[in-house]
Amino acid sequence: MSISSGQNQTGSAFISTCDADTVARAAQALRAGALVAFPTETVYGLGADAQNAQAVARIYQAKGRPADHPLIVHIPSMDLMGEWAGDIPEYAITLARDFWPGPLTLVLPRSALAKDFITGGQETVGLRVPAQPIALALLNEFVKAGGKGVAAPSANRFGAVSPTNALAVKEELGEYLQEGDLILDGGQSLVGVESTIVDCTGVAPMILRLGAVTAEMIQESTGLEALYKNPAGIKASGTLESHYQPKAKVMLDVIAEAGDGLIAPDQIPTPDGVIRLAAPFTIEQYARDLYAALRLADEKGLEIVVVLQPGGDGLAAAIRDRLQRAAWPTRSAD
C-alpha cells in the first residue's frame, strides 16, 4: 500500500513516489538535519546524518532507544569503509566484496569519524551497504551532497516489530516525526528480517546477530569458521532477550485455540475459530511475511499469536532467533 504525498497531523511529509528528484530532496533533507525513513532489502530504516549529533539524537528520541545502543552506519559502497573504520582485517574486506551490497553488517574498530553518539560509547562501528535501489540511490545522493554515511536503525519504537513497508513506518513513528522529515515508500522489503551482524575485531569473524547471510556463507567466503556468539560487553542491534515484540502475546509451537492468531507453514491447517495471519510456503516467504503478520495481529486486536517455528539452518535459524525474542519471556511450550 502506498502512502499519499502530503502532510500528516504533525506536519511531516510522507512521500509515495521515489523518483530521482524525490531521492535528491531526501538526501538534502538528511544533510539539513531531518530524519528520513527509507526502504532496505531487510526492513525499513530511520535515517539521520551520521555526523550530525543533534539529528542522531532525534533517532533515539523517536524510537525510545537507550543511548548506549549503537547505530549502524549505511554507506553506498565499500570504498567508504576506511572513512569510518581502521585496522580492517583482510577477512572483513573479503566479506564486503562478497556480500555488499547485501544484508550484512560488519562491526569494525572505529575511526575518529565514528563518534560516541553513533557507537554507543563502544570502540567499534557497524557498517552496511544495503542492496535496495532506493536506499543506494539515497546514499549516493547523500555523499554527493557532502555526507559520509547515514545512521539508520529499524524504523520502529525500541523493542517493537520492525516495519517492512512504508505504511507500517507511518503507523509506528508518524507521531514522532517533525516538519521536513520524510518516509520514502519503496514497497515491501524483500528479505524481511534484519541484517546479519558480524564482529570483525578478532582473528576470525563472529556472528552477533543471525540473518540471511549465514555462517556457512561466511566460512565459504573467508575460509574461517564463524561462530554465533554475543560476548558480554558487546552491544549490537537486536540482541536483547526481549525484542521484536508485538502487543499480542507470542507463543511458540503450541496448539492454537479459537480466537488466537496463527502463523505457520502453508501445509499446516487452520483450526476452527483461529485467525490465520500468514501461511508461508518457503523459508524466504516466512521471513518476508513474519513482521507484517505480527503487526496484523495487533491491528486485529488479538491477545495471543501462536507461531509454529520453521526447522533448519540458515535463514530459518534467523527466523527462530527473532521469534524467541518476540516470545520472551513466554517462550515455547517446552
Secondary structure as the mmCIF struct_conf table of DSSP 4:
data_model
#
loop_
_struct_conf.conf_type_id
_struct_conf.id
_struct_conf.beg_label_comp_id
_struct_conf.beg_label_asym_id
_struct_conf.beg_label_seq_id
_struct_conf.end_label_comp_id
_struct_conf.end_label_asym_id
_struct_conf.end_label_seq_id
HELX_LH_PP_P HELX_LH_PP_P1 SER A 2 SER A 4
BEND BEND1 SER A 5 GLY A 6
STRN STRN1 GLN A 7 GLN A 7
TURN_TY1_P TURN_TY1_P1 GLN A 9 THR A 10
BEND BEND2 GLY A 11 GLY A 11
STRN STRN2 ALA A 13 ALA A 13
STRN STRN3 ILE A 15 ILE A 15
HELX_RH_AL_P HELX_RH_AL_P1 ALA A 20 ARG A 31
TURN_TY1_P TURN_TY1_P2 ALA A 32 GLY A 33
STRN STRN4 VAL A 36 PHE A 38
BEND BEND3 GLU A 41 VAL A 43
STRN STRN5 GLY A 45 ASP A 49
TURN_TY1_P TURN_TY1_P3 ALA A 50 GLN A 51
HELX_RH_AL_P HELX_RH_AL_P2 ALA A 53 LYS A 63
TURN_TY1_P TURN_TY1_P4 GLY A 64 GLY A 64
TURN_TY1_P TURN_TY1_P5 ALA A 67 ASP A 68
BEND BEND4 HIS A 69 HIS A 69
STRN STRN6 ILE A 72 HIS A 74
BEND BEND5 PRO A 76 SER A 77
HELX_RH_3T_P HELX_RH_3T_P1 MET A 78 LEU A 80
HELX_RH_AL_P HELX_RH_AL_P3 MET A 81 TRP A 84
STRN STRN7 ALA A 85 ALA A 85
BEND BEND6 GLY A 86 ASP A 87
HELX_RH_AL_P HELX_RH_AL_P4 GLU A 90 PHE A 99
BEND BEND7 PRO A 101 PRO A 103
STRN STRN8 LEU A 104 PRO A 109
STRN STRN9 ARG A 110 ARG A 110
TURN_TY1_P TURN_TY1_P6 ALA A 112 LEU A 113
BEND BEND8 ALA A 114 ALA A 114
HELX_RH_AL_P HELX_RH_AL_P5 ASP A 116 THR A 119
TURN_TY1_P TURN_TY1_P7 GLY A 120 GLY A 121
BEND BEND9 GLU A 123 GLU A 123
STRN STRN10 THR A 124 ARG A 128
HELX_RH_AL_P HELX_RH_AL_P6 PRO A 133 LYS A 144
TURN_TY1_P TURN_TY1_P8 ALA A 145 GLY A 146
STRN STRN11 VAL A 150 ALA A 151
STRN STRN12 SER A 154 SER A 154
BEND BEND10 ALA A 155 ARG A 157
TURN_TY1_P TURN_TY1_P9 PHE A 158 GLY A 159
STRN STRN13 ALA A 160 ALA A 160
HELX_LH_PP_P HELX_LH_PP_P2 VAL A 161 PRO A 163
BEND BEND11 THR A 164 ASN A 165
HELX_RH_AL_P HELX_RH_AL_P7 ALA A 166 LEU A 173
HELX_RH_3T_P HELX_RH_3T_P2 GLY A 174 TYR A 176
TURN_TY1_P TURN_TY1_P10 GLU A 179 GLY A 180
STRN STRN14 LEU A 182 ILE A 183
STRN STRN15 LEU A 184 LEU A 184
BEND BEND12 GLN A 188 GLN A 188
BEND BEND13 LEU A 190 VAL A 191
BEND BEND14 VAL A 193 VAL A 193
HELX_LH_PP_P HELX_LH_PP_P3 GLU A 194 SER A 195
STRN STRN16 THR A 196 ASP A 199
BEND BEND15 THR A 201 ALA A 204
STRN STRN17 MET A 206 ARG A 209
BEND BEND16 ALA A 212 VAL A 213
HELX_RH_AL_P HELX_RH_AL_P8 ALA A 215 THR A 222
BEND BEND17 GLY A 223 LEU A 224
STRN STRN18 LEU A 227 TYR A 228
TURN_TY1_P TURN_TY1_P11 ALA A 232 GLY A 233
TURN_TY1_P TURN_TY1_P12 SER A 237 GLY A 238
BEND BEND18 LEU A 240 SER A 242
BEND BEND19 TYR A 244 TYR A 244
STRN STRN19 GLN A 245 GLN A 245
BEND BEND20 LYS A 247 ALA A 248
STRN STRN20 LYS A 249 LEU A 252
BEND BEND21 ASP A 253 VAL A 254
TURN_TY1_P TURN_TY1_P13 ALA A 258 GLY A 259
STRN STRN21 GLY A 261 ILE A 263
TURN_TY1_P TURN_TY1_P14 ASP A 266 GLN A 267
BEND BEND22 ILE A 268 ILE A 268
HELX_LH_PP_P HELX_LH_PP_P4 PRO A 269 PRO A 271
TURN_TY1_P TURN_TY1_P15 ASP A 272 GLY A 273
STRN STRN22 ILE A 275 ALA A 278
BEND BEND23 PHE A 281 THR A 282
HELX_RH_AL_P HELX_RH_AL_P9 ILE A 283 GLU A 299
TURN_TY1_P TURN_TY1_P16 LYS A 300 GLY A 301
BEND BEND24 GLU A 303 GLU A 303
STRN STRN23 ILE A 304 VAL A 307
HELX_LH_PP_P HELX_LH_PP_P5 GLN A 309 GLY A 311
BEND BEND25 GLY A 312 ASP A 313
TURN_TY1_P TURN_TY1_P17 GLY A 314 GLY A 314
HELX_RH_AL_P HELX_RH_AL_P10 LEU A 315 ALA A 327
TURN_TY1_P TURN_TY1_P18 TRP A 328 THR A 330
STRN STRN24 SER A 332 SER A 332
#
